[in-house]
Every structure is written in C-alpha cells, then in structure tokens.
Amino acid sequence: MTMKRLLLALLGIGAYAAADACTSLIAAKGATADGSTLVTYAADSHTLYGELYRQPAADHAPGAKRKVVEWDTGKPLGEIDQVPHTFSTIGNMNEHGLTIAESTWGGRPELEGSGTIDYGSLIYITLQRARTARAAVDTMTALVDRYGYASSGESFTIADADEVWVMELIGKGADNPGAVWVARRVPDGYISGHANHSRIHRFPLDDPNTIYSPDVIDFARAKGYYSGPDSDFSFSRAYAVTDAGALRGCDARVWAYFRKFAPRGTMDTYENWILRGQGEPLPLWVKPERKLTANDLKWMMRDHFEGTVLDMTNDIGAGPFDSPYRWRPMGYTVDGVEYTHERAIATQQTGFSFVADMNAARHDAMRGILWFGVDDANTCVYVPVFNSTDIVPPSLDGATADLYNLSWESMFWVNNYVANQAYNRYSQMIPDIRNVQGRLEGKAEADVESAAEALAGADYAAAQNALRELTLATAATVTSDYKNLGDYLLVKYLDGNIKKEADGKFERNPHGMPVQPEFGGYNQRYFKSIVDDAGERLRVVEPNQQ
C-alpha cells in the first residue's frame, strides 16, 4: 500500500520483508448473483489505525484551493484548484456509489513521482469530483497530467453500479512530474483483482474498453524498458519489477481468488508462474464457475490459501494450534538459503477493509453498500455503511482512539482484543469467534435485505435516515458484543486451560466451585517436532522393576 516495498528494495532488503500491502478483488456485473458490481479492499499496514473516513459535500467559491497532504505520511504536498461543488464521501465510496480501491507495486525506483498528488489523495479527490467509474478514470488522469504524480507504481480499482475498471499508473521520475498509465474495463461476467503487483500485460491498442496515456509505449522505449512492436508491449514487464516477492507474495493472492471460483483445475497451470515465474502470467480476469455474492467476497478476504499448495496451516510454522499467521519479517535465511513465509489475503496488520456492493436496482440511498470492517479481515465483523451515510459511528471515527491509545469504545481496539488472543491459540479459539462473527454478520445482512424491501418507495431523506440508524445501531452492537467476546475468550482459555460450559455458562460443582478444566494440549505435528528436536531427552523411561 505504501512506499515501503520500494524503500526496502533500495536498502537491499529482500522483497519478502515488505509488509505493508493491499488486496483488491473484483466481480463485475454478470459475475454476481444479483447484478451488483463487487469490489474489495484491505488497507494493510503496521501503522494505520482503522477508522471510517468522511468528507461532507460542499460548495466552493471561485478561485478556492484545496490543500493536498500525503495520505501515508501527513506531509503537505501543495495546493490544487478546487471545483465549484464536491460530493460527500464515506470511506472509499461517494454519495453516487462510486468506489475506488488500490494496491501499490512500486515499480522502477527511478520513476518515483515528483508531482503534487499522491495516490491516496488522488483517490479521495476523485471521489469528491466524479459520479461514475469512467468519469473517475478521466478525472484521475487529468489530475496527474496537470499537477503531477507524487507516488510510485499503483493499481486502482474504480467501480460504479455498472462498470469496473482497473487502472495502473506510474510516475516519470524526478525530472518529469507526469505519469504513464493504462486502464481496462473488466468485462461483464468476469472476476479480476490486484495485490501489489502490476497486472496489466499486453492490451488492445484500439478498444473502447481500454484507454491509455498517449506516450505509455514511447516513454518505455525512450527509457530503454522496451524495444519490441507496439502489439507485444506489456505494461507490467516494462514498468514493474517482477521478482519472487511480486509473484509469490502478490500475484499469489489473486491466484487464490481465481482458483476458488474459476472452473476446477483451470488455475493449476499458473502455479509455475506464482512459484517460479515460469509460463504465462496470471490473466487479468477469468470467468467464474458460478455467480458470486457479497458474502463470497467477505470470506475471500479471510483467505489464507486454505486448500492450496500454499496453505499456511500445513507446515510447522503454523505451530501447535494450526495458525495461518506468521510474524514479520516474512523472509529469513537458514544455512545461507533464503526462505519466505506466505503472504495471504488476510493478515493481522490491517487498518480497515471493505466489500463494496454497488447496484442501481436498489434505492438511491443504498445504491452503494460499503461492508466495512477494521483490523484483521479474518476476524472482523463487516458493518453496513451506505452511500447516503452522513455520520460516522463513534466506534469507527478517528476521535475515539488511535494506534497508540486504546479505548473499549473503539471497534478497532475490541477487534484487536479478540484477534490477538486467537493468534496464539487459533484452532481452539476460532470456533468461538466464528459463532459470534456469523451471528452479527447474519443479522446485519438480514437487516439490509429488509431495509431494501421496506425503503423501495420511500423518499431519499426518509431512506437516508433509516439507513443511518441501521449503521449506527449495527456498529454499536458489534463493538459491544466483540468486547464481550474478548472477555469471554480471556476467561475461557485462561492460563492454557479450557473451561467447561453447560447451558451457556461455565460449569461449577454442586457447591458453586469451579470444576476441573480441559487441557487442550498441542497438535500431533507439534509434538513430533519437539521429539525430533529434543531427541531422547524427553523420552519417558520407566525404572527397572526389581
């Protein structure tokens, strides 16, 4: 997500050490069960507090300026001309249901941008100015053309209720503030995605669903990145860095998504691309075997390569409790040989994530539904936020707490309370988490479905009010129930024990005293690893009987 990948490369640190990264998955119209467009995003970072951003709509006087502040660092970058009217935004969605997500791939270090607009500001400025995905592409490219681009190589998902576009963009270096870019519309009926590696290879040069900067090929030639015919030009090969980290650490996440929903076996051939960089690159999009739902995308955001050759629970790194998590750094060296942990879609260091569901058949006030969660997507609860939402729930605002200040009124902190207990005893605790998570998300999904039916004929203001209350109530319930869940986990699994339960309460003997708990122990693989390491030292030897 940030410049960290590039900076680590410049410092000579392996690509696997880069930990800040994002994932965006896509399902275009025709690939979804109800005709929605679906887009996901995980803002993964070690320094990002999970909150829901909001910018109200506003009118601006002639000559007004807008300050640009770098999203990652808070560094002032300059000013740009303001437009007469800006739309309201909530998270990465605006009042018209336009949604923009991203993932950073860094690219050639000499092309680091030197302009006024960084990738994060580009997203939120565009959401304030564009109504549709196609207009957003035009807005974003016009902004970097006029004011220059201040970040490294970036992939953007740009979606409305009808179209989804993937745009990839990189700067031209310190002496040229502009950018080169390609944007492609995901065909109806297909799924796509990107995860910190450039995904656009060869592209049609005369197609209304593919647009690109006029100099995208000529600039690559001038810089010595490409020398072949225009028809063979690959944006990714020219401008990105295709190393092991880009494939196994990045494209692998998209491959896991494709593998889950494409016809069985069709993605197996791309294991060579993921693991060795051999064969054809992973395609930009594939046709799924069945139509997807928003719930499918929520669970895909919780993926750890389960059921694949990269399954994170299948080696001793998973520990005694089958944990699909690894602590950073990702790369390590043993006897002079480099190795890596896997980098899955779901990861512990996430500020926020979402599944955006855009559908023009719904009431205008809920044309866009932003299923929004904070902290690890695997253990979060996705709360419904709507394109008309004009108030941030207190548990999701940036005033209640931050990364250095804990509050039990903060959804980010109560989710961390739950998740960080589970990381160390995953197989034991995750069923308890799934029970509460499933109940809360099931209730929220049912409430949204009921609201869609009840509000079909309502005026906008009435619908907005009802949906606002739904968001506020759901966020409050999730925050409270997850704090209770964290307390429950602490009590139940205290000191390595597992307290017994009956009728929803911890068991006591007839005299009201605690009963003997269960001892969960470890899995057999972990026991074997101890024996292999310790040898005969831990073997039980009975004394000779006389």
C-alpha positions, 0 to 999 in steps of 0.5 A: 500500500505504501512506499515501503516495498520500494524503500526496502528494495533500495536498502537491499532488503529482500522483497519478502520483508515488505509488509505493508500491502493491499488486496483488491478483488473484483466481480463485475456485473454478470459475475454476481448473483444479483447484478451488483458490481463487487469490489474489495479492499484491505488497507494493510499496514503496521501503522494505520489505525482503522477508522471510517473516513468522511468528507461532507459535500460542499460548495466552493467559491471561485478561485478556492484551493484545496490543500493536498497532504500525503495520505501515508505520511501527513506531509503537505504536498501543495495546493490544487484548484478546487471545483465549484461543488464536491460530493460527500464521501464515506470511506472509499465510496461517494454519495453516487456509489462510486468506489475506488480501491488500490494496491501499490507495486512500486515499480522502477525506483527511478520513476518515483513521482515528483508531482503534487498528488499522491495516490491516496489523495488522488483517490479521495479527490476523485471521489469528491469530483466524479459520479461514475467509474469512467468519469473517475478514470478521466478525472484521475488522469487529468489530475496527474497530467496537470499537477503531477504524480507524487507516488510510485507504481499503483493499481486502482480499482474504480467501480460504479453500479455498472462498470469496473475498471482497473487502472495502473499508473506510474510516475516519470521520475524526478525530472518529469512530474507526469505519469504513464498509465493504462486502464481496462474495463473488466468485462461483464461476467468476469472476476479480476483483482490486484495485490501489489503487483502490476497486472496489466500485460499486453492490451488492445491498442484500439478498444473502447474498453481500454484507454491509455496515456498517449506516450505509455509505449514511447516513454518505455522505449525512450527509457530503454524498458522496451524495444519490441512492436507496439502489439507485444508491449506489456505494461507490467514487464516494462514498468514493474519489477517482477521478482519472487516477492511480486509473484509469490507474495502478490500475484499469489493472492489473486491466484487464490481468488481465481482458483476458488471460483474459476472452473476446477483445475483451470488455475493449476497451470499458473502455479509455475508462474506464482512459484517460479515465474515460469509460463504465462502470467496470471490473466487479468480476469477469468470467468467464474464457475458460478455467480458470486455474492457479497458474502463470497467476497467477505470470506475471500478476504479471510483467505489464507490459501486454505486448500492450496499448495500454499496453505499456511496451516500445513507446515510447522510454522503454523505451530501447535494450534494450526495458525495461518499467521506468521510474524514479520519479517516474512523472509529469513535465511537458514544455512545461507538459503533464503526462505519466505513465509506466505503472504495471504489475503488476510493478515493481522496488520490491517487498518480497515477493509471493505466489500463494496456492493454497488447496484442501481436496482436498489434505492438511491440511498443504498445504491452503494453498500460499503461492508466495512470492517477494521483490523484483521479481515479474518476476524472482523465483523463487516458493518453496513455503511451506505452511500447516503451515510452522513455520520460516522459511528463513534466506534469507527471515527478517528476521535475515539482512539488511535494506534497508540491509545486504546479505548473499549469504545473503539471497534478497532481496539475490541477487534484487536482484543479478540484477534490477538488472543486467537493468534496464539491459540487459533484452532481452539479459539476460532470456533468461538469467534466464528459463532459470534462473527456469523451471528452479527454478520447474519443479522446485519445482512438480514437487516439490509435485505429488509431495509431494501424491501421496506425503503423501495418507495420511500423518499431519499431523506426518509431512506437516508435516515433509516439507513443511518440508524441501521449503521449506527445501531449495527456498529454499536452492537458489534463493538459491544458484543466483540468486547464481550467476546474478548472477555469471554475468550480471556476467561475461557482459555485462561492460563492454557486451560479450557473451561467447561460450559453447560447451558451457556455458562461455565460449569461449577460443582454442586457447591458453586466451585469451579470444576476441573478444566480441559487441557487442550494440549498441542497438535500431533505435528507439534509434538513430533517436532519437539521429539525430533528436536529434543531427541531422547531427552524427553523420552519417558523411561520407566525404572527397572522393576526389581 
